[in-house]
Amino acid sequence: MLHYAVVFFVIALIAAVFGFGGIAAGAVEIARILFFVFLILAVLSFIFNALRGRH
């Protein structure tokens, strides 16, 4: 999922360079959402893995 966030960020940068403001803004929003979803899932995974490792 982090890979997709980076891909959309790169698409946003390329679109911004060529002057496609609407596409760049949309790609940035998608990248931001995917990054935060990845971050939340990673934290939950670490927590559940730590709790499971105790027993």
Backbone as CSV, one residue per row, in Angstrom:
resi,resn,N_x,N_y,N_z,CA_x,CA_y,CA_z,C_x,C_y,C_z
1,MET,0.827,-1.181,0.000,0.000,0.000,0.000,0.877,1.252,0.000
2,LEU,1.984,1.163,0.683,2.900,2.305,0.674,3.427,2.543,-0.733
3,HIS,3.614,1.471,-1.470,4.067,1.582,-2.856,3.077,2.408,-3.681
4,TYR,1.771,2.134,-3.521,0.756,2.878,-4.262,0.735,4.345,-3.858
5,ALA,0.965,4.632,-2.585,1.021,6.021,-2.139,2.174,6.756,-2.813
6,VAL,3.307,6.099,-2.909,4.462,6.713,-3.560,4.198,6.900,-5.052
7,VAL,3.560,5.914,-5.677,3.245,6.024,-7.108,2.324,7.210,-7.365
8,PHE,1.273,7.363,-6.563,0.369,8.493,-6.761,1.058,9.818,-6.471
9,PHE,1.999,9.838,-5.537,2.740,11.058,-5.252,3.602,11.442,-6.458
10,VAL,4.239,10.452,-7.067,5.059,10.724,-8.251,4.174,11.200,-9.407
11,ILE,3.006,10.583,-9.572,2.074,11.040,-10.604,1.672,12.495,-10.355
12,ALA,1.444,12.819,-9.085,1.086,14.193,-8.744,2.212,15.160,-9.082
13,LEU,3.443,14.776,-8.798,4.575,15.649,-9.123,4.704,15.855,-10.623
14,ILE,4.564,14.781,-11.380,4.672,14.889,-12.836,3.534,15.747,-13.392
15,ALA,2.324,15.537,-12.897,1.183,16.326,-13.358,1.357,17.802,-13.007
16,ALA,1.914,18.079,-11.834,2.128,19.466,-11.429,3.167,20.144,-12.320
17,VAL,4.202,19.403,-12.707,5.241,19.972,-13.568,4.661,20.356,-14.932
18,PHE,3.758,19.518,-15.446,3.170,19.787,-16.751,1.945,20.690,-16.694
19,GLY,1.571,21.144,-15.508,0.508,22.127,-15.386,-0.897,21.568,-15.244
20,PHE,-1.024,20.301,-14.971,-2.343,19.698,-14.754,-2.683,19.779,-13.274
21,GLY,-3.172,20.932,-12.846,-3.416,21.189,-11.429,-4.477,20.290,-10.815
22,GLY,-5.568,20.062,-11.542,-6.644,19.228,-11.008,-6.221,17.790,-10.826
23,ILE,-5.500,17.266,-11.809,-5.017,15.887,-11.713,-3.998,15.771,-10.587
24,ALA,-3.135,16.751,-10.466,-2.116,16.721,-9.415,-2.766,16.749,-8.038
25,ALA,-3.784,17.590,-7.869,-4.455,17.672,-6.574,-5.152,16.361,-6.235
26,GLY,-5.780,15.748,-7.225,-6.441,14.465,-6.997,-5.454,13.374,-6.641
27,ALA,-4.326,13.335,-7.338,-3.317,12.316,-7.052,-2.695,12.527,-5.674
28,VAL,-2.524,13.769,-5.269,-1.982,14.048,-3.938,-2.952,13.567,-2.860
29,GLU,-4.232,13.812,-3.065,-5.231,13.361,-2.080,-5.248,11.841,-1.978
30,ILE,-5.186,11.153,-3.106,-5.158,9.690,-3.089,-3.906,9.195,-2.383
31,ALA,-2.764,9.797,-2.680,-1.511,9.401,-2.039,-1.576,9.638,-0.530
32,ARG,-2.154,10.760,-0.131,-2.260,11.079,1.294,-3.150,10.061,2.023
33,ILE,-4.286,9.732,1.422,-5.204,8.761,2.033,-4.538,7.399,2.142
34,LEU,-3.895,6.951,1.059,-3.232,5.643,1.084,-2.112,5.608,2.117
35,PHE,-1.377,6.709,2.251,-0.292,6.749,3.228,-0.831,6.615,4.646
36,PHE,-1.905,7.332,4.958,-2.447,7.250,6.314,-3.091,5.890,6.589
37,VAL,-3.718,5.304,5.583,-4.250,3.944,5.759,-3.102,2.976,6.023
38,PHE,-2.011,3.095,5.265,-0.837,2.262,5.494,-0.284,2.472,6.897
39,LEU,-0.194,3.705,7.323,0.348,4.013,8.640,-0.500,3.400,9.746
40,ILE,-1.808,3.528,9.637,-2.714,2.960,10.642,-2.603,1.439,10.657
41,LEU,-2.598,0.816,9.486,-2.492,-0.644,9.423,-1.143,-1.131,9.955
42,ALA,-0.080,-0.386,9.694,1.235,-0.773,10.200,1.272,-0.704,11.724
43,VAL,0.731,0.358,12.298,0.708,0.493,13.758,-0.126,-0.622,14.385
44,LEU,-1.313,-0.884,13.804,-2.152,-1.973,14.326,-1.444,-3.319,14.217
45,SER,-0.749,-3.537,13.133,-0.010,-4.784,12.959,1.082,-4.928,14.020
46,PHE,1.805,-3.856,14.287,2.849,-3.906,15.315,2.252,-4.173,16.699
47,ILE,1.136,-3.540,16.996,0.495,-3.719,18.302,0.019,-5.152,18.466
48,PHE,-0.701,-5.668,17.463,-1.229,-7.040,17.569,-0.102,-8.058,17.585
49,ASN,0.964,-7.797,16.852,2.112,-8.706,16.867,2.795,-8.696,18.219
50,ALA,2.908,-7.544,18.835,3.529,-7.452,20.165,2.678,-8.150,21.216
51,LEU,1.354,-7.982,21.133,0.463,-8.630,22.095,0.466,-10.151,21.918
52,ARG,0.534,-10.606,20.689,0.547,-12.044,20.421,1.878,-12.656,20.846
53,GLY,2.950,-11.885,20.776,4.271,-12.384,21.149,4.446,-12.611,22.638
54,ARG,3.614,-12.006,23.461,3.731,-12.158,24.917,3.338,-13.545,25.391
55,HIS,2.369,-14.141,24.735,1.821,-15.415,25.210,2.593,-16.568,24.698
